[in-house]
């Protein structure tokens, strides 16, 4: 499986580290905004091609699939371009920053029949897989999820603290993780509400946001998001259910009393991003729809579009 990766920033390297662990995968091309960065990452991971134009990678006959870790605003158009070039594609979360663009990506996937997967990593984290497996077995039902997504970010910086060219977004990026996960664990979302705090004078985005969700099962979710939080960073998920309480921190899981739960046997790795990439590769090889396919996650973007309308945008 010959892979091109576009967007060689902090998250792009996480994918490259995961891909190194998958048998039969070759990194062929690295595309990034800066030629010197693309060349350096290509040298580090043994890719024979680097450049600044995605079209160069798409024109190569030694590229089977593309992983997009580019700015949010480029995701939909680039995913469509990949499929038009006959390449399978995994686009990092979010799929798009509008409901219309999300639907356009699905339409192209249905037209081409190629694998198009979205980077909804929470479906693959061993912590959330453990909970999902208990739900499927009828041993646990979500009554409420309480989620905190907190960062301290006053400038356009990536996860490595490096400057980046685009502005992140609490609704279309960070809320997408939880909106999809809640539906994945509790059922289709039938009600959603949002309020936001003041917009940053330079970044032009809301720095704080609160979202309420209700699933068709009756379960509810409260999601708090902030770029103003100068404290523990990341996302923390509390599952309150009929038989247990769980707290998930990315790949790790504890019960409601902070007793660790061993999730090492849930999957072949403890790294959610590696597991996400393994699913992408396996779906292509097996000719099947992957978990987190564009079709399976599309309803998340319907909800985000409804929330954006509530905000008057």
C-alpha positions in Angstrom: 0.0 0.0 0.0 1.7 3.2 -1.2 0.7 6.3 0.6 1.1 10.0 0.1 0.6 12.4 3.0 -0.3 16.0 2.6 0.2 18.3 5.6 3.5 17.4 7.3 2.8 19.2 10.6 2.3 17.9 14.1 -0.6 15.6 13.3 0.8 14.5 10.0 3.9 13.1 11.8 1.6 11.2 14.2 0.1 9.4 11.2 3.6 8.7 9.7 4.7 7.2 13.0 1.6 4.9 13.0 2.0 3.9 9.3 5.6 2.8 10.0 4.2 0.0 12.2 1.8 -1.4 9.5 3.2 -4.2 7.4 3.3 -3.6 3.7 2.9 0.2 3.8 5.3 2.5 2.0 5.4 6.2 2.4 5.9 7.5 -1.2 5.2 11.2 -1.1 5.1 14.1 1.4 3.4 17.3 0.5 3.5 20.4 2.7 3.1 24.1 2.4 6.9 24.7 2.7 9.2 22.8 0.4 12.0 22.5 3.0 9.6 21.0 5.6 8.3 18.5 3.1 11.8 17.5 2.1 12.9 17.1 5.7 9.9 14.9 6.6 10.3 12.9 3.5 14.0 12.2 4.4 13.0 11.2 7.9 10.3 8.7 6.8 12.0 7.5 3.6 9.6 9.0 1.1 11.1 9.3 -2.4 9.1 12.4 -3.3 8.3 15.7 -1.6 6.7 18.9 -2.8 4.2 21.7 -2.1 1.5 20.8 -4.6 -0.9 17.9 -3.9 -1.5 17.6 -7.6 2.0 16.3 -8.0 1.3 13.4 -5.6 -2.1 12.7 -7.2 -0.5 12.4 -10.7 1.9 9.7 -9.5 1.1 6.1 -10.5 3.0 4.8 -7.4 0.5 6.4 -5.0 -2.5 4.2 -4.0 -4.0 6.4 -1.3 -3.7 9.8 0.4 -3.9 10.9 4.0 -4.9 14.6 4.3 -3.7 16.5 7.4 -4.0 19.9 5.8 -5.9 23.0 7.1 -9.7 22.4 7.7 -10.7 24.8 5.0 -9.0 22.6 2.3 -10.3 19.2 3.4 -13.5 18.8 1.3 -12.0 20.1 -2.0 -8.8 18.0 -1.5 -10.7 14.9 -0.6 -12.8 15.2 -3.8 -9.6 15.9 -5.8 -8.0 12.7 -4.5 -11.0 10.6 -5.5 -11.2 12.2 -8.9 -7.6 11.1 -9.4 -8.6 7.5 -8.5 -6.9 7.6 -5.0 -8.4 6.3 -1.8 -8.4 9.0 0.8 -8.4 9.5 4.6 -9.1 13.1 5.5 -8.3 14.3 9.0 -11.1 15.6 11.2 -13.1 17.6 10.3 -14.4 16.3 6.9 -15.4 19.9 6.0 -16.4 23.2 7.6 -19.9 23.2 6.1 -22.8 20.8 5.7 -23.0 21.4 1.9 -19.3 20.5 1.5 -19.7 17.4 3.6 -22.5 16.2 1.4 -20.4 16.9 -1.7 -17.6 14.6 -0.4 -20.1 11.8 0.2 -21.5 12.2 -3.3 -18.0 11.9 -4.8 -17.3 8.8 -2.7 -20.6 7.2 -3.9 -19.8 8.1 -7.5 -16.3 6.6 -7.4 -16.7 3.7 -5.0 -13.3 4.5 -3.5 -12.6 4.3 0.3 -13.1 7.7 1.8 -12.5 7.7 5.6 -12.5 10.6 8.1 -10.2 10.9 11.0 -12.7 10.4 13.8 -10.0 9.0 16.1 -12.3 8.5 19.1 -13.9 5.5 17.4 -10.5 3.9 17.5 -9.0 4.9 20.9 -8.9 1.7 23.0 -10.7 3.5 25.8 -13.8 4.3 23.7 -13.6 0.9 22.0 -13.9 -0.8 25.4 -17.0 1.2 26.2 -18.4 0.6 22.7 -17.9 -3.2 23.1 -19.8 -3.2 26.4 -22.6 -1.3 24.7 -22.8 -3.8 21.8 -22.8 -6.7 24.3 -25.8 -5.2 26.1 -23.7 -4.7 29.3 -23.7 -0.9 29.4 -26.0 1.9 28.2 -25.0 5.6 28.2 -27.3 7.8 30.1 -25.1 10.9 30.0 -21.8 12.0 28.6 -19.9 15.0 30.1 -17.0 16.1 28.0 -14.4 18.8 28.4 -12.2 19.9 25.4 -9.7 22.4 26.7 -6.7 24.2 25.2 -4.8 27.3 25.9 -4.4 28.9 22.5 -4.3 32.6 21.7 -2.3 32.4 18.5 -2.4 30.1 15.4 -0.2 27.3 16.8 -0.2 23.6 16.2 0.1 20.8 18.7 3.9 21.1 18.8 3.7 24.8 19.6 4.7 25.8 16.1 3.1 28.6 14.1 0.6 27.5 11.4 -1.1 29.3 8.5 -4.8 28.7 9.5 -7.2 29.3 12.4 -8.6 26.4 14.3 -12.3 26.2 15.2 -14.1 24.9 18.3 -17.3 23.9 16.5 -16.2 22.4 13.2 -13.1 20.7 14.5 -13.0 20.0 18.2 -16.7 19.5 18.7 -16.8 17.1 15.8 -15.0 14.5 17.8 -17.6 14.5 20.6 -20.7 14.9 18.4 -19.7 11.8 16.4 -18.6 9.8 19.4 -21.8 10.5 21.3 -23.9 9.3 18.3 -21.6 6.3 17.9 -22.1 5.3 21.6 -25.7 6.5 22.2 -27.6 6.7 18.9 -28.6 9.3 16.4 -28.7 12.9 17.7 -32.2 14.3 17.6 -31.7 17.6 19.5 -28.7 20.0 19.7 -28.2 23.4 21.3 -25.1 25.7 21.3 -24.0 29.0 22.9 -20.7 30.7 22.5 -18.6 33.2 24.3 -16.8 36.3 23.0 -14.8 36.2 19.8 -11.1 36.8 20.0 -10.2 40.2 18.5 -7.4 38.9 16.2 -8.4 35.3 15.6 -12.0 36.1 14.9 -13.4 32.9 16.5 -15.3 32.1 19.7 -12.8 31.1 22.4 -15.4 29.3 24.6 -18.4 27.2 23.6 -21.1 25.0 25.3 -23.1 22.3 23.4 -26.0 20.2 24.6 -27.0 17.0 22.7 -29.8 14.4 23.0 -29.8 11.1 21.3 -32.8 9.1 20.1 -32.0 6.6 22.9 -32.8 9.4 25.4 -29.1 9.8 26.4 -27.8 13.4 26.8 -24.4 15.0 26.4 -22.9 18.2 27.7 -19.8 19.4 25.9 -17.7 22.3 27.1 -14.9 23.7 24.8 -12.3 26.4 25.5 -9.2 27.9 24.0 -8.8 29.9 27.2 -8.1 27.1 29.7 -4.7 27.5 31.3 -4.6 24.2 33.0 -4.7 20.5 32.1 -5.1 20.3 28.3 -6.9 17.9 26.1 -10.3 16.2 26.1 -11.8 14.3 29.0 -14.8 12.1 28.6 -17.1 11.0 31.4 -19.5 8.2 30.6 -22.4 7.9 33.1 -24.3 4.8 32.4 -26.8 2.3 33.8 -24.2 -0.1 35.1 -20.9 1.9 35.4 -19.2 5.2 35.1 -16.1 5.5 33.0 -13.6 8.4 32.4 -11.7 8.2 29.1 -8.6 10.2 28.4 -7.7 9.5 24.8 -6.3 5.9 24.9 -6.6 5.4 28.7 -9.6 4.5 30.8 -10.5 4.6 34.5 -13.7 3.9 36.3 -15.6 6.6 38.2 -13.4 6.2 41.2 -10.2 6.6 39.1 -9.4 2.9 39.2 -7.4 2.0 36.0 -9.1 -0.3 33.5 -6.8 -2.5 31.4 -7.6 -1.8 27.8 -4.3 -3.3 26.4 -6.2 -6.3 25.0 -8.9 -4.3 23.2 -6.9 -4.0 19.9 -3.5 -4.7 18.4 -2.2 -1.3 19.6 -2.7 1.2 22.4 -2.4 4.1 19.9 -5.7 5.4 18.5 -4.1 7.1 15.5 -2.2 4.0 14.5 -5.5 1.9 14.8 -7.3 4.5 12.7 -4.6 4.1 10.0 -4.8 0.3 10.3 -8.5 0.4 9.6 -8.0 2.7 6.5 -5.4 0.3 5.0 -7.4 -2.8 5.9 -10.6 -1.4 4.3 -8.7 -0.7 1.0 -7.1 -4.1 1.0 -10.4 -5.9 1.8 -12.6 -3.8 -0.5 -15.0 -2.8 2.3 -16.4 0.3 3.9 -14.3 1.4 6.9 -15.4 2.4 10.3 -15.5 6.2 10.2 -16.3 6.2 6.5 -17.7 9.4 5.1 -21.1 7.8 5.1 -20.9 6.7 8.7 -19.8 10.0 10.1 -21.9 12.3 7.8 -24.6 12.8 10.4 -22.2 14.5 12.7 -21.8 17.2 10.1 -25.6 17.6 9.8 -25.6 18.4 13.5 -22.7 20.8 13.3 -24.4 22.6 10.4 -27.6 23.0 12.5 -25.5 24.3 15.4 -23.8 26.8 13.2 -27.2 28.1 12.1 -28.2 28.6 15.7 -25.2 30.8 16.1 -26.5 33.0 13.2 -23.7 32.3 10.8 
